């Protein structure tokens, strides 16, 4: 507990330092614009049209990175004009034209030298619209929220920009339609404004409005633009119909009428955006297609918990920040910090039911549930009320089944309605925000085989964020509740799921009732953060809980209920360059966990540091210690079990990201006490830019997992459960290759390929005999040669517990070789602003063997001998603004 005492003392020192306020942000600067008088500026990047003579230049930029407050390597100036349709920006970036860097990349990649404008048109001091123009002409745009803590790059407004290199450096012009901004109908507008420049060769950022890096907030510290008068919020109606032609080839299976080797179809759909008012926008999609999206990374999951995959579909990504409500966010990290009330990957997921097939029967089931349509209402009023309402309906999905009895259909996923509603109200100029959120899932279940699904699942909560002491401190509180309704079968599945295991025989603080038809629970968290304003010392401390019956996985994501978690983080940072460093930071973390019955589950501590040298090389190291712990999940429904502690270490080193050749090297090591497990992982990242238009990256990695207590199965013998484990030697190799070629900023070619092989060999099987024994060796019984034998005919292990020569039960052979390959080639052409043509080729290969033999060459050779599943896709969409 000595480490906890040190962390407490550091937190106290951080609190005392809050009394100092030496670096308050400068007062807001003001730019006065004017209406275009005469001809509009021609967008050619020259800033020499007569219209520009009616407004003044503004400059005097201040460096923000790497040295906060210093003079920049080169100065920047800009001008702003407006008319009834758009804002016009003109820029002069002073520099040596031989030193500036023009790098081509697709939209939102922000390559090379660039200039960026942030506009707080709501003037709420929390949200802004960001427009970035690279010297190469590449555009980037982001929606900024939570006072700069969230930058949503999925937002893709329609706007234009042009650049030009001359003897004084480079110049640029932007035209931003007012229809892409959100503002009220006041006669005279006052908007927040920030202009930021990047000098690529120096990795330098300079800003028009100085915002010291040790001051909390971004948008709340903007300068202002004055002089915009008599403009009307645009009536925004944008539609984007699409058509897609798809053909597939795959392995032919004799006798299977659904696997004849190929399939083709043509589909249509539509995306749209309607401005219901100056404050509210309705986005909708009808029969969306996401065929150009990359596949999820491959994995072998040997745990009892679902893997979290990030969202990649544009409709669900755009504006997702307002719906991203974690149950217990914490800088410390931890399994409890990933849980969130809404997890959009639930919508359009793989159907839940697989048809039960007899011999000589074949089935054709959809890979994903069809999304009939979805609509999202978002906006923020002049009074500071932010809202987001998402409504989506998915189809009743059926699988076609063919066999000796003929052809039939069976339901595999019911028609389902998903609803998410979120509201947040700002107070005290955004220093206090109160929010609420509700989610609802309603399934139309008519088929008996789908009764294992809940008919309805509701959850909701309220949250508070309150900043005080000049935003030096932030208090966050959240409280949630959930309610499920369904058949006894569906609620029993929730009770016995890995998130709670109500059926555990030593679980004396919950009631397991297989006849229940409802289940409810609550969750919450409380956080106090010292932000580090005007100080190098920061901290965060907090606690979270989830009652045993809390369940949100029908539309949210949660790994475990029945827990109480406490954590503290303390950090010390040097933000400005000193000695050999550009910056340096040291952090400490601690965690404590209990279950709902007050049983102590475990504790852990961590120390880590990150830095960047003056040459822009950098690194990270971390060391963690997890003490002996009690697990309520290790036996997957059995009694709780004592597990040994472990010591973990990790590191990462990387080179200067501004160079044409970059690399990084990292490793992770975790060793359990009493030889409980030994895991190590290493990776390399190599990236090169052979030309300004081409970028190539290669990321290989290898993991070795030696685990003495890998769960295998639970069987019944003599009326008692046997919890069976084995020693596993798992070896995993993965490689990700990417190629990005940019013909122009609007025409790009991207390739992604990722082979993945993992082998697992099991042995030293054992059964748990006393899971709470003091000594690790006394918690299990290892089967001797006379107790277990392998049956090569049936590929099972036979266990003779009674010693009578007859098998008492069997263990299926758990050895595996999993081989997987996913690749994706996408040609993307934005032939007109907002309108895109995609040409896509994706290929997947997958193979599984019950071998366990580790031979990388043989596994890769076998993988690429598997018949591929190829998809060729042509997708065309057209943007209309009405």
N, C-alpha and C positions, 0 to 999 in steps of 0.2 A: 504493500500500500504506500510505499515511499514515493512512487511515481505519482500517485493521486495527490499526495500532499504538495509535491512540486507544481503540479498543474493548478491546484487551488491557489497557491501563492502567486503564480503567474497571472491567473485570472484576476486576483485582487489588485496586482500592480496595474493591470490594464484598466480596471475600473477607476483607480486613482488618477491615471493619466488623462481621463476624460475631462478633468477640470481645465486642462490646457486647451486653448483654442487659438493657436498661433498662426495658422494658415487658412483663414477664412477665404472663400472664393472671391475674386474681384467682382465689382458691381457689373451688371449686365451691359454689354455694348449694344448700340442701336444702329441699324442700317435703315436709311430712308430711301425707299424706292419710288418710282414714278410710273405712271401709265404710259404705254407705248404711244408716241406722238408721230403719226405717219406710218411708214412701212415697217413691218415687223422685221426683226433680225433674221437674216438668212443663216440657217444652221450649217455652217461650214467650218466652225472651229477657229475663225480668224478674229472675232470681236472687233471688227472694223466698220460695221454698218452705222449709218448716221444715227439710228435710234439709240445706240449706246452712249452718244454724247450728252444725253439728257440726265444721266445719273453719274455719281462720283464713284471712283475706286475706293475700296476699303481694304486695308491690309494689316500690317503689324501683327503677324502671326507669332505665336509663342510655342516653343517645343514642349511636347507632352511626353514623348518617349524618344530616346532612352533617358534623357536628362530633363526632368520636369522643371519647367520655368526658364530654361536656357533659350538663347537665340537659336533659331533654326539654321540649318546649313544654307538654305536659300529661302527668300521671302515669297509670299503669295498674295495676290490681290484679286478682288472680284467685284462684279457689278450685278444688279438685279433690276429687271423690268417686269411689267405684267400687262395683260389686257384681259378681256372678258373670258378668254378661253384658257390662258396658260400663264405660268411663270417662266421667265427667261433668265438664265444665269450665264455670265461671261467671266472667264478666269484667265489670269496671267500667272503662270508658274515660272518665276525667274530661276534660271539654272544654266549650266553649261550644256548645250545641246548634245555634245558628244558623250555625256555621262548619263543622260536619262535612259530609262529602260522600257521598251515597248514589248510586252509579252502578250501573245494571243492566248485566249482561253474561252471556254463557254461561259455563259451568263452565270453570275453570282460566284465566280472564282476569284475575283479581285487580284489580278496579276499585275506585276510591275509597278511603275509609278501610277498614282491615281489621285483624283480629287473627289471629295464626298460632301454632300449637302444633307443635313438633318433638319426637317421642318416639323415643328410642333404646331400644326394648324388648329388642333383642338385648344391649344394654349392651356393645357391641364397640368403641365409640368411633370407628366409621367409617360406620355406616349409621343412618338414621332415617326415620320416617314423618312427613310434614308435612301438616297440616290447616289451611287458611286459610278464614276466614269474613269476607266483606265486609259492611259495614253494610247493603247492599242485600239481603243474603241469598244472594248468589252464593257458591258453594263452590269451593274449589280444593284440590288434593291432589297431592303429589309424593313420590316415593321418592328419598331422599337417599343417595348412596353416595360412596365415595372421600373420606371426611371432609369432605363439603360441596363437592367439586369437580364432582360430577354431580348434577343435579336432574331426575328423570324425571317429566314432567308427564303422561305417558300412563297412569300408574297411577291407576285410578278405583275406590277402595274405596266401600263403601256406608255412609254415616254421615249424621247430621242436625245442623242448626244453626238458631238463631233469634236475631234481634236486635230492639232496641227503642231509640228515641231518647227521652230524658227530660230533665228540667231540669238534670241534672248532667252531661250528655254523651250517652253511649250505653252500653248493656249488651248482653251476648250470652251464649248458652249453646250448648254442643256436647255431643252424645252420640256417642261413638266405640265401636262394638262391639269387644269383645276379639277377635272372630273376624277382624277386619281387621288385627290386629297379629300379630307373631311373637315368641314368647318361650318359654323353657324351663319345665319343670315344678317349679322350686324352690318350697319352701314360702313363702319371703319373697322378693319381687322388689325389685330396685333397678334403676331405669331412668334413662337420661339424659333431661334435660328442658330445653327452651328455649322461651320465649314471646317473640314479637316483634310489635310494633305499627307500623302505618304511619299517619301523619297526612298525608293526601293534599295538603292545601293548602301544606304546608311541604316535601313530599317527604322527610319525616323518618322514620327507622327508629329505634326504641328497643327494648332487650332487657332481659329479666329477669336473665339471666346475662351480665354484661359480657364481651365477647370483643373486645379491641382489634383494629382492622382490620389492624394490622401484625403480628399474631400468626398463625402458620400454623395452619390447621385450623379446622373449625367444630364438628362433632359431638364431637371429642375434648375440647372445652372446655366442654361442656354442664354445667349444674347437674344435680341429681339429684332424683328423686321417691322417697320412702321410705314404707313403711307398707302396701304392697299385699301381702296375705297370702291363702293358701289359695284361689288361683284356678287353674283348669285350662285349659291350651291347648285351644281349641275344635276340635272335629272339623268341618272346613270342607268342605262339599260344596255347590258352587254350579253351577247349570246355567242356560244361557240359550238356549233354542231360538228360532229365528227363521224367519219366512217372508217371501218377497219376491215381489211381482208386478211385472213389467217389460213395458213396451211400447216399441217403437222405430219411428220413421219416418225414411226416408232417401230419397235420390234414386233413382228407378227407372231402370234401364238396359234398354233394349229388347233382347230376346234372352237376357238373363242371368236364368236362373230363380231365382237366389239374391238378385237385387236387384229385387224386385217392389214395393218401397216401404215395407214394414212387417214387423214381427215382434213376437211376444209370447211370454212364458213365465212360469211360476211355479216357484219353487224353495224348498227348505227346507234348513236346516242347524242346527248347534248349536255354541255355545261353552260351555266349562265350566272349573271350577276345583275341584280335590280336594286337601284337606290330608292328605297321606300320613302326616305326623307333625307335631309342633310345629315342626320345622325345615324340612320339605320340602313344596312345593306343586307339583302337577301342573296346568298349564293345557293345554287342548286345544281344537281347533277341527275340525269336520267340515264339509266342503264350504263354506268361508267365502265370504261375499259382501262386496265392498268398493265397492258401487255408489255410496255417498254420498261417496266420497273425491274430492277435486279432481284435475283433470288436471295433468300436469307442465307447467312453463312451456315455451313454444315457443322454438325456437332454430334457427339455421342453423350447423352445425358444419363448418367448412372445414379442420379439422385432421385428423390421422391417429389421434386418440385419442378414446376413448369419453367421453361426458359423464357426470359423477356426478350422480345424482338422489337427493334425500333420501327416506327411507322415510315413508309416510303411513298405512300399514295398521295398525290398532290392535293386532292380535295380535303383529306383529313389532316394534312400537315398545315395548310394555310390557316392562320389564325388559331392554331392549336394551343398557343400559349395561355389563352384565357381559360381553356378547359383543362389545363394541366394543373391539377390540384393534388399534390402528394399528401399522403396521410401524415407523414412525419419527416419532412426534409431536414437534413443535417449535414454540415460540412464534413463531419467525421466519416460519412459513409456507413455501410452496414446493411445487412439484408433487409432491414425494416425501412430503409430510406427510398427504396425503389417502388414501394406500393403506392398506387394512386387510384383515385375514385373513378377515373375514366381511362380506359385502354382501348383505343380505336381499333386495334387489331381484332377485337371481338366481332366487329361488323364485317361480314363477308368471309368469315372463317371457314375452315374445312367442315363439311357436315359431320354431325356428332355420331351418327349411327352408321354402322357397316352391315350390309345384308348378311344374314346367316345362309350360307350356301351348302347345298348337298353336293355329292359327287355328280360330275357332269353338268353342273350349273355354272353359269357365268354371269357377271354383273358389270354394268357400266354406270358408275356413279360420278357426279361432278366433283372436281378437285376443290372447288370453293363455292360457297353459297352465293347465289346471284343477288346483287344489290339492285332492287327495282328502281330505287331513287333515294335521294337524300337532299335535305335542305338545311341551310345554316343561316340564322339571322344574327348579325353582329353589329355593334355600334357603341358609341359613347355620346351621351348627351352633354349639352353645355353645362349642366349642373353636376357633371362628374359621375354619372351613372353608366357603367359599362355592362353590356349584356351580351350573351351568346346563347342561342338556342339551337340545338342540333336535333333533327328528326330524320330517321332513316328506316326504311322497310326492306326486308329481305324476303326472298321467295320461298315458298314451299318447294323443297327439292326432293325429287324422286330418283331412284336408281332403277334402271331397266334390268330385268333378270330373265335369262333364257336357259331352258333346260329340257329334259325329256317331257315334262308336262306342258311345254309351250312357253310363251312369252308373257311376262307380267311386269308390274311396277310395284315398288315398295318405297314408302316415305323414309328419307334419311335425315331430313332437317325440316322442322315446321316453319311456316311463315312467321316472321318475328318482327316486332316493332321495337326500335331503340329510341330512347329520348334522353337528352341531356340538356339541362338548363343551368346557366351560371349568371350571377349578377354581382357586381362590386360597386360600392359607393365610396367616392373620395370625400374626405373631410380634411379641414385644416391644410388646404393647398396640397393635398395628397400625402401629408404626413401620417394620416390615419385612413385606413381602408378597411371597410367591413364588407364581407362577401357571403354569399350563400350558393349552394349548388345541389341539384337533385339529379338522379339518374333513374331510369325505369326501363325494364325489359319485360315485354309481354309476348308470350308465345301462344299461337293458335294450335293447340295439340289435339288432334282428332284420331291419330293412329296409335294403337296400343303399344307398339314397339318403341314409341317416343316418350312414353310416360316416365322414363328415367330423367327427363329434363324438367326443370322447374317451370311452372306456368307463369310465374311473375317473380321479379326481383327488383326491389326498390332500395335505394340508398340516398342519403343526403347529408348535408352538414353545413356548418357556418364556420367562417374563419375571420380572424382579425389580424391586421398588421399595423403596428403603432410605432412611429419613430419619434424620439424625443432627444433633448439635450443637443440641439443643432444636428440631428440625425446621427449623432455619435452612437446611439443605442437603438436597437430595434427589438420590439416584443412581438412574438407571433403566437397565436393560439388557434387551435382547430378542434372541432368536435363533430363526430359523425355518428349516424345510426343506419342500420340496414334491416331489411325484412324480406324473407323468402316465403313463397307459397307454392305448394305443389302436392303431388301424391306422396304417400309415405315412402315409396321407393326413391323418389328424387330427393327428399329431405334427408333420408338415411344416407344417401350418397354424400351429401354435404357434411353430415356429422362425422362420417368415417373417412373423409378426404384428408390428404396429408397436411392441410392447413390447420387441422384441429385434433383428429384422432380421438373423438369422444370415447371410443370403445376401449381405450387403454385400461387394463385391469387395475392399475394403481391410481387411476384418475379419480380422486375423491372430491374435486371441486366443480365438476360438471355432471349433468344428468344425461346419460345416453338413452334415448327413447326411439326405437325403430318405427314406432307408430305415429310419430309426429308428422304433421302436415304443414307446419310453419316453423320458422327459425329466425331469431332476431338477435342483434347485438349492437355494441357501440365501440367507438374508437376515438382517440384524440391525441393531441400533442401540445407541448408548450415549449417555446424557445426564447432565450434571451441572447442577443448578439451584440457584441461590441464591434462596431464596423471598422475601426482603425482610422477614423477621421483624425487628422492632425496628430497621429501617433503611429509608431511602428509596432505597437503591441495590440493584438486583437484576441477576442475569445468568443466562443459560443457554447452555451450549455443548455440542456433541455432534457425532456422526458416524453415518452410516448406510451400508449397502451392500446391494446385490441382485446376486447372481451372474447371469450371462447366462441360465442355464437355469431360474431361479426363476419359477414361474408359479402364480397363484392365482385367475385370473379365472373359473373354473368356479363358484366360490361366494364369492370375494373380489373386491376391486377393486384393480387396479394399473395404472398408466399405463406405467411403464418399468422394465425390468430392466437389467442390464449397466451399473450406475452405482454410484459412491461419492460421497456427499454429506457436506459438513461445513458447519456453520452456528453462528453465535454471535449472541445477543441480549443487549443491555444496556439496562436501563431505570432512569430516575430519576423518582420520583413524590413529589408533595406531596399527602398524603391529606386533611389537614384544611384548612378554609377559611383563606385568607390573601389580603391585598390585595383584588383584585377577583374572585378565583377561589374556587370550592368545592373543586376539585381541579385538578391539572395534572400531566401526565406527558410525558416525553421518552424516546424509544427509538431505539436504533441496531441495525442488523442487518448481517450479512455472510454470503455463501454462496460455497463453492468446490465444483466438480464435476469428477469424473474418470470414465472408463469403466473396465471391469474389466481392460483391458490397460494401465492406467496413463496413458492419453492424457488430457491436461488438456482439459476441455471448456469451462470458463468460470468467471467470477467476477462477483459483484454485491454492491453495498452499498446501504443504505437508511437514511434518517433520517425519523422521524415524531413527531408530537406530538398529544395530545388534551387537552381541558380542558372544564371547566364553569364558567361565571360565577356570581356570587352570585344573579343573577336566573334561574338554571337554564337559560339558553341555553348551547349548547355548540358545539364544533367539533373538526375534525381536519384535519391536513395531512400529506402524506408526499412525499418525493422519493427516487427510486431511480436508480441508474446500473448498467446491465449492460454489462460490457466485451465487446469482440470475443470471439466464442465459436466453438467447433467443434460442429457438430450431426451426430449419427449417424442422425438421422431425417428431415432436411429433404428428402432425395431418395427417401424411402419405399422403402428397399431398395437404393438406389444407394450410392456411396461417401460418406464423410463430407464435409461442406461447411463452409467458413468463412463465418460470418455477421457482419455489422457489429454494433456495440454500439448501445445505445439509452438514452435518458433519459426517465424517467417521472415524472409529478407528479399528485397527487390531492388533493382537499379535500372536506370535507363540513361544512355548518353546519346547526344545528337549533335550534328554539325550545323553550320550556318545555313539557314533555310533560304537565304537569298542567292546562294551559289547555284551554278548549273548542275552540279553533282552534289547530292545530299545523302546522308546516311544516318542511321541510328542503330543502336545495339542495346538490347535489354535482356534481363533475366529475372526469374522469380523462383524462389526456393522455399519449401515448407517441409519441416521435419517434425514428426510427432514424437512425443515421449514414448518410452517403452517400445520403440520400433513399431509404433501404431501405423504410421505411414511415412512415405518419403516421396515428395513430388518436386520435380523441377521442370522449368520451362525456359526456353531461350528463343529469341527471335532477332532477325536482322531486317532492316528496312533500307532499301536502296532506291534512289530516285534520280533520274537524269533528264535534262532538257537539252537534247542535241541541237535544237533550233528554237527560235522564238515561238514556233507553232506546235512543237511536238514535245510531249512529256511522257516518260515511261517510268513505272515503278514496279518493284519486285519485293515481296514481303514473305519470306519463308519463316516457319516456326516449327519447333519440335517440343513435345511434352512427354515426360516419362512419369508414370503414376504407379508407385508400388504401395498398395494399400492392404494391410493385414485384415481389415474388417470391412470388406465390401459386401453389402447385403445381396443375397441370392434369392431367397424364397422363404415363405412361411407355409408349413404343412401341419397337418393334424395327425397325432399319433396317440393312441390310448386315451382319447378324449382331451388331449392337451396340445397346445400349439407348440411347434418347434420353429425357432427363429434361426435360420441357416445363413451362414456367412462363409466367405472364402477369401483367400489371398489372391489379388489380381495384379498382374503385371500388364499395364496398359501403355501402349506407345502410339502417339498420335503425331502425324506429320501434316502440315497444311501449308499451302502456298497461295498467295494472291498476286496476280499479275494484272496491271492496268496500263493501257495505252490511250492517251488523249491527244488527238490531232485536231487543230483548229484551222480550217481553211480560211474562214473569216469569223468575226465574232458571232455571226448568225448561222454558220454552217460548221458543225463539229462532228467528229467521228470518235466514238469511245468504245473501247473493248475491255471487258472484265472476264478473267478466267481464274477459277479456283479449284484445283484438285485437293482432295482431303482423304486421308486413309487413317484408320485407327484399328489397332488389334488389341484384343484383351485375352490373356491366358489365365485361367483360374486353377487353383489348387489349394492344398491345406484347408479343406473344408472343416467347419466346426459348427456347433450349435451353442447358443447362449444358455448357460445354466444358472448363473447368478449375476444379473446385469448390474447390481449395485455393490458387488464385492469390493473390498478395499484394494486388493491387488489386481492389476489388469489381467494377469495370467489366470486368476481364479474366476473370471467372468464367463469363460467359455470352455467347452470340451472339444478338443481336436480329434477328429475321427482317425483311428489307426487303420493299418492295412487290413486288419481282420474285420473292420466295421463298415468299410466302404469299398465298392468295386465298380468299375466302369463296364457297362454293357454296350459293346460295340455295335450290336444289331439295332437296338432301339435308341442308341446315343443318349443314355441316361446313366446317372450314378445311382446305384442301389445301396441303401443304408440298412444295415442289420444292427439295430440298437440292442436287441434282446440277446444276441449271441447264439441264436438257435439255427443259424444257417439260412433263414428265410428273410427276404427283404421286407423291412417294415414300411419303408416309403422310398420314393425316388426323388432325385434332383435332376432336373433337365440340364443338359450340358450348356453352361452359360458362356463358353468361349465364343469369340466373335472376331470377324474381320469385316469392318464396314468401309466401303469405298464409295466415294461420291465426287462428282464433278459438275460444276455449274459454270456456264459462260454466257456472255451477253454482248452482242455487237449492236450498237445503236448509232445510226446516222440521223442527226437532228438538223433540220433546216427551217429557220424562222424566215419564211419567204416574204412575209409582210409583218409589220408590228402586231404581235399578238397571235399570229396564225402560223401553224407549224406542220411540217411533214416529218414523220418518223419512218425509217426503214430499219427493221429489227430482225436479227437472227439470234435466237437463244438455243443453247444445247445443254442437256443434262444427261448424266450417266449415273447409275446407282447399282450397287451390287452388295450382297451380304453373304458371308460364309461363316459356318460354325467351326472355324479352324483354330484361331487364336495364335497361329504362328506369325512371328514378326519378321517380315522380309519386305522392306520398302520397295525394292526393285520389282519383286514379284507382284506386290499389291498394285503398284502403278501400272505395270504391264497388264494385269488382269482388269484394272479399271478401264483402260482404253481399248480393251477387247470387247467390252460390253457394248451392245447395240445402242446407239444414242437415241435420245428423244429430241428431235429438232423441231423448232417452231419458227416459221417465217411469217413476218407480219408487216403490213403496210398500213400506216395510220395517218389520216389526213384530217386536220381540223381548220376551221376558218372563223376568225374573230370578226364580229359585227358590233358596232357601237351605234345604237339607235337614239 
